Amino acid sequence: MKKLLVITALLLFAGIAFGQALEKGNLIGVHVMSVELKPGATMEQYVDFYTKKVIPAWEKSQEGVKLFMLKGIRGEQKNEIGLIVQFKDEAARDKSYNADGSTTEFGEKVQEKMAPILSEAEKIGTSTSKYTDWLVL
């Protein structure tokens, strides 16, 4: 129940703080990221690169997708990094990802375009995430 409240707050925050309206039928991917920094790198460098380079490139590569980076400031994920991925609808998500989470042919092309930027990000750190996709009702 506590996690559901946290996720709900994050979804509302994304809609209000960034001027993006959540609409019925939107699909929201909520990711909690585990970041492993390279020696000498800081989380601030990682977040800065991700928000200024990676996120704009992802959004440019896919129509109907908006991303928001998050930092937990209270609660179970305090001091952790997260990501909200807002898709226009399930079809926009399904264009890039199969039901099992693997990438589609289109998704592979997007990842090929993203490879140079993601390779540059790996000089700062790498990340994995656990996620849940939520449909706005």
N, C-alpha and C positions, 0 to 999 in steps of 0.2 A: 504494500500500500504506500509506503514511504517513497519508494522509487517512482511509483505512478504520479505522486504529487510533484516530485522533482522534475520529471519529464514534462508534466503539464505546465509547470512554471517556465521551463525552458522554451516550450513551444509558444506560450503567450509572450514571453520576453522577445523572442525572435520576431514575432509579428508586430509588436509595438515598437521596440527599440530601433528596428531597421526600416520601418515604414513599409514593410511587406505585409500585405493582408493575407491571412490564411483563409482559404476559401474551401468550401465543401468540394471534396474530390482531390484536393492536394495530397500528395504523399510526402511524408516527412521521415527522413532517415536520421535517427539520433545515434551518434557514435560516441563512445567513450574510448579515448585513445591512450595507448601506452607508448611513450616516447623514450627511445634510447639515444642519448646525445653522444656525439663523438667527443673525444678528449679535447678540452679547452672550449667547447661550445656551450652556450647557455640556452635555457628555455626561451628567454626573450628573443634571441637570435632566430631560433626555430620558428616561433610564433610570428615574428616580423616577416620572415621569408615566406612562410605559408600564407599569411594574409595579403602580402603585397605581390607575390609572384604566383604561387600555386593556385589559390582560389580564383583570381581573375582569369587565369588560363583555363581552368576547368569550366568556368561559366561561359567563356567565349567559345569553347569547343562543343558545347551542348545547349541547344535551345530548350528553354523551359526549365532550367536548373539554376538554383541560387544556393550558395553555401555561406555559412556563418561559423566562425571559430569561437569557441567558448572556453572560459576558465572557471572551474568550480571555486566558489568563494565561501561556501558554507555547506555543511551536510556531508553525506557519504562520499561524494566525489570531490571534496575540498582539495584544492591545489592540483587537480587533474585537468587535462585538456580534453575538450570535446569538439564535436563538429555536428552541425545541423545541415542536412542536405534537403532542400525543398524542391520537389519536382512538381510540375504543373498537375500531373496526374500519374496514375499507375503506368499508362502507356509510355510516358516520357521516361520513367525508370526502366521499363521493360525494353526500351530501345537499346539500352546499354548493358543490362544485366538479366541473365536468365533466372528462373525460379530458384535454382540451387546456389545463386550468388556468383556464379561464373560469368565472365564477360561474353557478350554477343560479338558478332563480327564487327558491328559498328563500335561497340565498346573497345574492341582491340585496336581499331583505327584511332580512337580517341587516346588510348594509352600510348600508342606509338607517337602521336603528336606531343603528348605530355612527357615523354621519356627524357628529353634534355633538361627540362625544368625539375623533374623528380630526381634525376641524377645529381643535379646541383644541390637539391635539398638534402640528399643523402650525405653530403659533405658536412652538414650540420648535425643531422641525426636521422633516425629511421623510426617509423611508427607502425603499430598494428592497432586494430580497433575491434571492439565488440559493438554490434549495432542491433537496432530493432527498427523496422519500417512501420510507420503509423499512418493510417488513412484518416484524413480529416472528415468527420461525419457532419 
